[in-house]
Amino acid sequence: MEPDPTNLLAFFIGIGISAACGFRLFLPFFGLSIAAINGWLNLSPGFQWIGTWPALIAFATATVFEIGAYYIPWLDNLLDTVATPAAVIAGTIATVSVAGDLPPFIKWSLALIAGGSVAGVVQTGTAVLRGASTMATGGTANFLLTTAEIFGSAFFTLLAVAIPVLALIAALTLMIWLVWRRLHPRQSKNNI
């Protein structure tokens, strides 16, 4: 059986959207909703509700509240504890929602392994960065990280819809870099 290029492209879109879910949970779904309503992408059966006006309004509202909450210094760290497992779920759902015409077991397995993993690694990386920022600056520089995460989420969402192959490459590069940084922390100058 020949792989369907449409399914492969849909899978690339899912990975890009999953990376965006690692930065923010609701902004990628807001982007998916806009793209589906405008006919820029097709949603999998059972997920067409994402491309409806009520869903668009709900995702827009959730996006505004999520972004606002991350600008509150003590709340941003609290949200990261909830967002880390939620990012895995969001990344999985985002991938399944665009995964195309695959058998359910394969669709959900790939979505969890690829989409959930990418979202989880990105979110864990941002949580670690926020923790380091909080410790180093008392939380005063966290707004810069929050702003970068918003742009990262928007960037990966737009890239996934517009140029899925490039979104996949960017998501995998980011994930590899975050894992490498976690496994190889900078050594202090005293350890030379």
C-alpha positions in Angstrom: 0.0 0.0 0.0 1.4 3.3 -1.1 1.5 6.1 1.5 -0.9 8.9 0.7 1.0 12.2 0.2 -2.1 14.1 1.5 -1.8 12.2 4.8 1.9 12.9 5.0 1.3 16.6 4.5 -1.5 16.6 7.1 0.9 14.9 9.5 3.5 17.6 8.9 0.8 20.2 9.7 0.0 18.4 12.9 3.6 18.3 14.1 3.9 22.1 13.4 0.7 22.8 15.2 1.9 20.6 18.1 5.1 22.6 18.4 2.9 25.7 18.7 0.9 24.0 21.4 4.1 23.7 23.4 4.4 27.5 23.5 0.7 28.2 24.1 -2.3 25.9 24.3 -5.1 27.9 22.8 -3.4 30.1 20.2 -2.7 27.1 17.8 -6.4 26.0 18.0 -7.5 29.5 17.3 -5.3 29.4 14.2 -6.6 26.0 13.2 -10.1 27.3 13.6 -9.4 30.4 11.4 -7.7 28.1 8.7 -10.6 25.6 8.7 -13.3 28.3 8.5 -11.5 29.9 5.5 -11.0 26.5 3.8 -7.2 26.6 4.1 -7.1 23.1 5.6 -9.3 20.2 6.1 -10.1 18.8 9.5 -10.3 15.1 10.3 -13.8 13.5 10.7 -15.0 14.2 14.2 -13.0 17.3 14.5 -14.9 19.6 12.1 -16.3 21.4 15.1 -12.9 23.2 15.4 -13.8 25.0 12.2 -17.0 26.5 13.4 -17.8 30.1 14.5 -18.6 29.1 18.2 -15.3 27.3 18.4 -13.5 30.2 16.9 -15.0 32.6 19.5 -14.2 30.1 22.3 -10.6 29.7 21.2 -10.2 33.5 20.7 -11.5 34.1 24.2 -9.3 31.4 25.7 -6.3 32.7 23.9 -6.7 36.2 25.2 -7.1 34.9 28.8 -4.2 32.5 28.5 -1.9 35.2 27.1 -3.0 37.7 29.8 -2.5 35.2 32.6 1.1 34.5 31.5 1.9 38.2 32.0 1.1 37.9 35.8 4.4 37.1 37.4 3.4 34.4 40.0 0.7 33.0 37.8 3.0 32.2 34.9 4.9 29.6 36.9 1.8 28.1 38.2 0.3 27.8 34.7 3.5 26.0 33.5 2.8 23.2 36.0 -0.6 22.7 34.4 0.4 23.5 30.9 3.1 20.8 30.6 0.8 17.8 30.7 -1.9 19.8 28.9 0.5 20.5 26.1 0.9 16.8 25.4 -2.8 16.4 25.2 -3.2 19.5 23.1 -0.4 18.4 20.7 -2.0 15.0 20.3 -5.5 16.4 19.6 -4.0 19.0 17.2 -2.3 16.3 15.2 -5.3 14.0 15.2 -7.5 16.9 14.1 -5.6 17.3 10.8 -4.3 13.8 10.4 -6.4 13.0 7.5 -7.7 9.6 6.4 -5.7 7.1 8.5 -7.0 4.2 10.5 -7.9 5.3 14.1 -5.2 3.3 15.8 -2.4 4.6 13.5 -3.8 8.1 13.7 -3.9 8.3 17.5 -0.6 6.4 17.9 1.3 8.8 15.6 -0.5 11.8 17.1 0.5 10.8 20.6 4.1 9.8 19.8 4.9 12.6 17.4 2.5 15.5 18.2 2.3 14.9 22.0 6.0 14.5 22.3 6.9 17.6 20.3 4.4 19.7 22.3 5.6 18.2 25.6 9.3 18.8 24.9 8.7 22.4 23.8 6.5 23.1 26.8 9.0 21.5 29.2 11.8 23.6 27.6 9.8 26.9 28.1 8.9 25.9 31.7 12.6 25.3 32.5 13.5 28.7 30.9 10.8 30.4 32.9 12.0 28.8 36.1 15.5 29.9 35.4 14.3 33.4 34.5 12.3 33.6 37.8 15.3 32.5 39.8 17.7 34.8 38.1 15.5 37.9 37.9 12.8 37.3 40.5 10.3 37.1 37.6 10.9 40.5 36.3 12.2 39.3 32.9 9.4 36.7 32.5 7.4 39.0 30.4 10.1 38.8 27.7 9.9 35.0 27.7 6.1 35.2 27.6 6.2 37.5 24.6 8.7 35.2 22.8 6.4 32.2 23.5 3.4 34.0 22.0 5.4 34.8 18.8 6.8 31.2 18.7 3.3 29.8 18.9 1.9 32.2 16.3 5.0 31.5 14.1 4.6 27.7 14.2 0.8 27.9 13.7 1.2 30.1 10.6 4.1 28.1 9.3 2.3 24.8 9.8 -0.7 26.0 7.8 1.3 27.8 5.1 4.4 25.6 4.6 3.9 22.3 6.5 7.2 20.7 5.5 9.2 23.7 6.8 7.1 23.7 10.0 8.1 20.0 10.5 11.8 20.8 10.0 11.6 23.8 12.3 9.7 21.9 15.0 12.1 18.9 14.9 15.1 21.3 15.0 13.6 23.1 18.0 12.9 19.9 19.8 16.4 18.5 19.2 17.9 21.8 20.4 15.8 21.8 23.6 16.7 18.2 24.4 20.4 18.8 23.6 20.4 21.9 25.9 18.7 19.9 28.7 21.2 17.1 28.4 24.2 19.3 28.0 23.8 22.3 30.3 26.5 25.0 30.1 29.3 24.4 32.5 30.2 27.3 34.7 33.6 29.0 34.2 34.7 27.5 37.5 34.5 24.0 36.2 37.2 24.6 33.5 
